[in-house]
Amino acid sequence: MSDNTTSPAEPVIDFGFREVPLADKKPLVRAVFDSVAPKYDLMNDLMSLGIHRVWKRIFNTALAPSPKKSLLDLAGGTGDISFAWLAAGGGPTILSDINAAMLGVGRDRAITRGLVAGLTFLTADAERLPLLDRSVDTVSMAFGLRNCTDKDAVLAEARRVLKPGGRFCCLEFSHVQVAALAPVYDAWSFRVLPRLGRMIAGDADSYQYLAESIRMFPDQEMLSGMMCTAGLSRVSVRNLSGGIAAIHTGWRL
């Protein structure tokens, strides 16, 4: 007698425009950032024509650094957000990233800038943080959430580690709200960025993925809803550059 039972299909998830087995996404994303880490800051300048620095200054102002507040900088990579927080008088900071190569670049930059005091480095998965409940005042995440496999788990962890009255702030590429910008932005993303990646970093594929990952990321309304579902309150969004990027903020009340 034949066995007609079938095993359940292996779950899949987006990796850019491709679907890959769920278990494969983290290693694939890690490989991307292992590749781009040495040229990451230079490529950010080229990719955004330097505008990412303006977005990050606005984001740091939104974080409202204070010596009495601690910061967990998730997917902090090469350290821009942590350094700006500390330079503005912010309190103890944990610079965290799942990717050791990116975190290594951040550590080297911190040493060069003399910003090691008050700064802790943590190699950790944002979906499963090795931190106590209600242990930090502010959680930031800049341009990292879209690369996470389980975004809902990241948002739930952010809320878990926040103290009551603490805030989660996310700066991320989003969905353009100005119709006239869309074709120009698409041309830049899919024609120019991979070529820049090939010329500057010797890696076109990683920058093709980064462009695709932006298009696959939830739009402003959907991400706001995900934050509410995770238990964050008073969720708000601020579009930057016509929605090319956006700052999402939510409180643990």
C-alpha positions, 0 to 999 in steps of 0.5 A: 500500500503506497504512502500518499502522505506528503511532508509540509513544504519548507517555509520560504522568505524573501531575500530581495526579490527571490524566495529562499528557504527560511533557514537560509536568509540569515547566512545569506544576509551575513554574507552580504554584510561580510562582503560590504563591511570594508567599504560600507561607509563609503558606499553609503555616501555614494548610494545616498549622495551623502543624504544618509548623513542628514537623515541620521542627524535628524534621527539622532535629534529624535532620539533625544540623547541624555546622560541619564538615558541608556541606548541599545543600538540594534544593527548598529554596524559601523557605529554612526548612531551610537557615536552621534548619541555619545557625542550629543551627551547620551548615556551608556550605549550598547552597540549591537550587531549580528554581523561580527565584521560590521561590528569590528569596523565599528569597534575600530572607528570607536577606538580611532575617535576615542569613543570607547568610554561608555560604549559596549559591543555586543554581537547578537541576533536582534530576534533573541537579545541576551539582555534583561527585560526592562533594561534600557531607556531607548532602542534605536535601529537604523537601516537594519530591520529590513534585513532581519528574518523575523521582523515581528520578533525584533519588534517584540524584543525591542519592547521587551528590553525597554523600560516603561516610558522608553522608546523604540526608534527605527530609521529605515528606507521606506516607500516613496510618497511623491509620485514624481520621485519614483521613476528616478529613485528606481533608476538610481536603485537598480541601474546605478547602485549595482554598478557602484557596488561593482566599481567600488566594493567589487560586489554588484550582487550585494548592492542589487540585494540591498536595492531589492530589500528596500522594495520588499520592506513593509510600507509606512502604514504596515510597519506602524501596524506591526509596531502596534501589534508588538505592544508599542504605543503612540506609534508615529511616522515621519517621512524623510526625502519624500518617503525614501526613508522614514522614522518610526517611533513607538513607546513602551507605556 
